[in-house]
Amino acid sequence: KDIEFIDSYYYNKLELTRFSSSVGKFVGFTEYGVKNAADWNKDASYLSAMKAQKEAVCLNHIQIEYSNML
């Protein structure tokens, strides 16, 4: 429950848009990023696929990563 999946989109070292599994949607940080976030949040299938990434990527690999750190 303390794990968060974040997918950020950058251009010229400036973060435009970010998906965070704790928020559950895309958030824009620039005018262009806000527009993209609004479009991506309207697509229910894309949004549910991004929400599923936490389980697919993070939760399936946490035990391996945790044991490697120890």
N, C-alpha and C positions, 0 to 999 in steps of 0.2 A: 504493500500500500504506500510505501515511501518512494516508489519508483515512478519516474515521469519520462515519457517519450516526448522529445522536442525535435521538430523538423523546421529549420530556419532557412530562409532564402535571402541571399545577400547579393548586392551589386556594388562594385567599387568600395568594398569594406563597410557598406551601409546596409543594415538589416532592413529589408523591405516588409517581409511577412514571416510569421511564425505560427506553427501549429503546436499546441501544448496539450498533452493528454489530460492534464489536470483542469484545463479550461474547457476542453472538448470541442474547440473550434479554432479557426484561423483568426489571427489578429494582425492588422496592418499597422505599420509604423510610419509610413510615408503616404503621400496622396496616391501614388501608384499601388503601394502595398495594400492600402485600405480598399481600393477598387478590386484588386485580385482576391483579397480575403472575402469580400462580400460575394463575389462570383463563386468562389470555391465553397463557401458555406451554404450556398443555395443547392449545391449538388449533393443530395443525400447519400448516394452510393459512394462518392469520393470521401465524404466526411466519415462515413461508417468504416471505410477501408483504413483511413488514417487512425481512427479510434482503435481499430483492431491491431495496429502495429505495436502498441504497448505490450500486448500479450504475445504476439508473434516474435518480436525482436527482443524486448527487454526481459520478460518473465521467463522465457525459455533459455536465456543465456546467463541469467544472474548467478546461478549456482556455479557455473564454470568460471565466470569472472571473479566471483568472491573467493573461490578456492585458489585461483591463480595469485590473488593479492596476498593471501596468507602464506 
